[in-house]
Amino acid sequence: MAWSTREIAQLAGTTLRAVRHYHEIGLLAEPRRRTNGYKQYGVAHLVRILRIKRLTDLGFSLSQIATMPDTDDQPVEALRTLDAELAATIERLERTRLELAVILRQPTPAELPPGFAAAGAVTRMPPADRSFIVVLTRVLGADTMRAWADMLRKPVTDPVAERFETLAADADEQTRAAVARDLAPYVRTLYAEHPGATITNAGTRYSASYVERAVSTALAELYNHAQLDVLRRTNRLLSEPHD
């Protein structure tokens, strides 16, 4: 008895399209044809189709199956390789689930390390500040970032911070000078409480110039002209002696 293409597909639990595709890519030998031109599939074809289907269900690609010998033996080495790949995938997924659990317990933007800051501390920040923190996490050492994380756990309540955040790009000289004058003691207090938050290349694989360039690039992109001027003025004030 011989089966038609439709019958062999039905027996194998696949589709006509799949059977024809196996022929096209050389995975399935062409069967003999009847005098009327219709294909005649036999048991060997059914076994081959079932083998292909089983291997694809396990995760092998058709190109991988094409390299396996068409024998009755199991492709042991290929199965061992696949098993190792699946084990690595499972391990990666388990790590991901642990990270997700931390994020769900302590919501933190996905672009930041899990548990970087207290729940909501970063999400309440202005977009520019949040993006700046993201850049810092990529270029600063672990100890420095821990100091930043500690600093972020305390909500910002000083009005001068809001004045800086809302400073218009065309703010006049007097306004910028006033914001810088009031911002300097605020920043000085933050660094006094969190001395490890000073931006350096300590504990990183980067040079000091690379870290400085990355931070400068981020500042220039995230803050407007007046805010950048205020930051420069603030740094000058911080470098001056104070009582």
C-alpha positions as CSV (number, residue, x, y, z in Angstrom):
1,M,0.0,0.0,0.0
2,A,1.2,3.5,-0.8
3,W,0.1,6.8,0.6
4,S,-0.5,10.1,-1.2
5,T,1.1,13.4,-0.1
6,R,-2.0,14.4,1.8
7,E,-2.3,11.0,3.5
8,I,1.4,10.9,4.6
9,A,1.0,14.4,6.0
10,Q,-2.1,13.3,7.9
11,L,-0.4,10.2,9.2
12,A,2.6,12.1,10.4
13,G,0.6,14.9,12.0
14,T,2.0,17.6,9.8
15,T,1.0,19.6,6.8
16,L,1.2,19.3,3.1
17,R,3.3,22.4,3.0
18,A,5.8,20.9,5.5
19,V,6.2,17.7,3.5
20,R,6.8,19.7,0.3
21,H,9.3,21.9,2.1
22,Y,11.2,18.9,3.3
23,H,11.5,17.8,-0.3
24,E,12.6,21.2,-1.4
25,I,15.5,21.4,1.0
26,G,16.6,17.8,0.6
27,L,15.5,16.4,3.9
28,L,13.0,14.0,2.4
29,A,13.7,11.8,-0.6
30,E,11.2,12.1,-3.5
31,P,9.0,9.0,-3.7
32,R,8.1,7.0,-6.8
33,R,5.2,8.1,-8.8
34,R,2.2,6.2,-10.1
35,T,1.5,6.1,-13.8
36,N,-0.8,9.0,-13.3
37,G,2.0,11.1,-11.9
38,Y,0.8,11.0,-8.2
39,K,3.5,10.4,-5.6
40,Q,3.5,7.1,-3.7
41,Y,4.9,7.4,-0.1
42,G,5.9,4.3,1.9
43,V,6.8,3.4,5.5
44,A,10.4,4.8,5.1
45,H,9.0,8.2,4.2
46,L,6.6,8.2,7.2
47,V,9.5,7.2,9.5
48,R,11.7,10.0,8.1
49,I,9.0,12.6,8.4
50,L,8.2,11.6,12.0
51,R,12.0,11.7,12.8
52,I,12.2,15.3,11.3
53,K,9.1,16.4,13.2
54,R,10.4,14.9,16.5
55,L,13.8,16.6,16.2
56,T,12.3,19.9,15.4
57,D,9.9,19.6,18.4
58,L,13.0,19.0,20.5
59,G,14.5,22.3,19.2
60,F,16.7,21.3,16.3
61,S,16.6,23.5,13.2
62,L,16.1,21.9,9.8
63,S,19.6,22.9,8.8
64,Q,21.0,21.0,11.9
65,I,18.8,17.9,11.0
66,A,20.2,18.0,7.5
67,T,23.7,17.4,8.8
68,M,22.6,14.3,10.9
69,P,23.0,10.8,9.3
70,D,19.7,9.4,8.2
71,T,19.9,6.2,10.2
72,D,17.9,4.3,12.8
73,D,20.3,5.4,15.5
74,Q,19.7,8.3,17.8
75,P,21.9,11.4,17.1
76,V,23.5,11.1,20.5
77,E,26.1,13.8,20.2
78,A,23.6,16.3,18.8
79,L,21.2,15.5,21.6
80,R,23.9,16.0,24.2
81,T,24.8,19.3,22.7
82,L,21.2,20.4,22.7
83,D,20.8,19.2,26.3
84,A,23.8,21.4,27.3
85,E,22.3,24.4,25.4
86,L,19.0,23.9,27.1
87,A,20.6,23.6,30.5
88,A,22.4,26.9,29.9
89,T,19.1,28.5,28.7
90,I,17.3,27.3,31.8
91,E,20.1,28.7,34.1
92,R,19.8,32.0,32.2
93,L,16.0,32.1,32.6
94,E,16.3,31.2,36.3
95,R,18.6,34.2,36.8
96,T,16.2,36.4,34.9
97,R,13.3,35.3,37.1
98,L,15.4,36.1,40.2
99,E,16.0,39.6,38.8
100,L,12.4,40.0,37.9
101,A,11.4,39.1,41.5
102,V,13.7,41.8,42.8
103,I,12.3,44.4,40.4
104,L,8.7,43.4,41.3
105,R,9.5,43.7,45.0
106,Q,11.4,46.9,44.6
107,P,10.4,48.6,41.4
108,T,13.4,50.0,39.5
109,P,13.5,51.1,35.8
110,A,14.6,48.1,33.7
111,E,17.7,50.0,32.4
112,L,19.1,50.1,36.0
113,P,20.6,47.3,38.0
114,P,18.0,45.3,40.0
115,G,17.5,46.8,43.4
116,F,19.8,49.7,42.6
117,A,17.7,52.1,44.7
118,A,14.7,52.1,47.1
119,A,11.3,51.6,45.6
120,G,10.2,54.6,43.7
121,A,13.3,56.6,44.4
122,V,14.5,56.7,40.8
123,T,11.1,56.7,39.2
124,R,10.3,59.9,41.0
125,M,13.3,61.6,39.6
126,P,13.1,64.0,36.5
127,P,13.9,62.1,33.3
128,A,17.2,63.9,32.8
129,D,18.4,63.0,36.3
130,R,17.3,59.4,35.8
131,S,19.1,59.1,32.5
132,F,22.2,60.6,34.0
133,I,22.1,57.9,36.8
134,V,21.9,55.3,34.1
135,V,25.1,56.5,32.5
136,L,26.8,56.6,35.9
137,T,26.0,52.9,36.5
138,R,27.9,52.0,33.3
139,V,31.1,53.9,34.0
140,L,31.5,54.1,37.8
141,G,32.9,51.5,40.1
142,A,30.8,49.3,42.4
143,D,31.7,51.2,45.6
144,T,31.0,54.6,44.1
145,M,27.6,53.4,42.8
146,R,26.7,52.0,46.2
147,A,27.3,55.5,47.6
148,W,25.1,57.0,44.9
149,A,22.4,54.4,45.7
150,D,22.6,55.3,49.4
151,M,22.2,59.0,48.5
152,L,19.2,58.3,46.3
153,R,17.4,56.5,49.1
154,K,16.8,59.9,50.8
155,P,14.1,61.8,48.9
156,V,15.2,65.2,47.6
157,T,13.3,67.9,49.5
158,D,15.5,71.0,49.1
159,P,13.7,73.7,47.0
160,V,17.0,74.6,45.2
161,A,16.9,71.2,43.5
162,E,13.6,72.0,42.0
163,R,14.8,75.4,40.9
164,F,17.6,73.8,39.1
165,E,15.3,71.2,37.4
166,T,12.9,73.8,36.2
167,L,15.6,76.4,35.1
168,A,14.8,77.7,31.6
169,A,17.4,77.5,28.9
170,D,17.3,81.3,28.5
171,A,17.5,82.1,32.2
172,D,19.4,85.4,32.8
173,E,22.8,85.8,34.4
174,Q,21.3,86.9,37.8
175,T,19.0,83.9,38.0
176,R,21.8,81.4,37.1
177,A,24.2,82.9,39.7
178,A,21.5,82.8,42.4
179,V,20.7,79.1,41.7
180,A,24.4,78.2,41.7
181,R,25.0,80.1,44.9
182,D,22.2,78.2,46.6
183,L,23.0,74.9,45.0
184,A,26.6,74.8,46.2
185,P,25.9,74.3,49.9
186,Y,23.3,71.7,49.1
187,V,25.7,69.7,47.0
188,R,28.5,70.2,49.6
189,T,26.2,68.6,52.2
190,L,25.4,65.7,50.0
191,Y,29.0,64.9,49.4
192,A,29.8,65.3,53.1
193,E,27.1,62.8,53.9
194,H,28.2,60.5,51.1
195,P,31.9,61.0,50.4
196,G,32.2,57.9,48.3
197,A,29.9,59.4,45.7
198,T,32.7,61.5,44.2
199,I,32.9,60.7,40.5
200,T,36.2,58.9,39.7
201,N,37.4,55.9,37.8
202,A,38.2,54.0,41.0
203,G,37.3,50.4,40.7
204,T,36.6,50.5,37.0
205,R,38.5,49.3,33.9
206,Y,38.2,52.8,32.4
207,S,40.7,55.7,32.5
208,A,39.9,58.9,34.4
209,S,39.7,60.7,31.1
210,Y,37.2,58.2,29.7
211,V,34.9,58.5,32.7
212,E,35.2,62.3,32.6
213,R,34.3,62.3,28.9
214,A,31.3,60.0,29.4
215,V,29.9,62.1,32.2
216,S,30.5,65.4,30.3
217,T,28.8,63.9,27.2
218,A,25.8,62.9,29.3
219,L,25.5,66.2,31.0
220,A,25.7,68.1,27.7
221,E,23.0,66.0,26.2
222,L,20.6,65.9,29.1
223,Y,20.7,69.4,30.5
224,N,20.1,72.8,28.9
225,H,22.6,75.6,28.5
226,A,21.6,77.5,31.6
227,Q,21.7,74.3,33.8
228,L,25.1,73.5,32.5
229,D,26.3,77.0,33.3
230,V,24.9,76.6,36.8
231,L,26.8,73.3,37.2
232,R,30.0,74.9,36.2
233,R,29.4,77.8,38.6
234,T,28.6,75.4,41.4
235,N,31.8,73.4,40.8
236,R,33.8,76.6,41.1
237,L,32.1,77.6,44.3
238,L,32.7,74.1,45.7
239,S,36.4,74.4,45.0
240,E,36.6,77.7,47.0
241,P,37.4,77.6,50.8
242,H,34.3,77.8,53.0
243,D,33.7,78.2,56.7
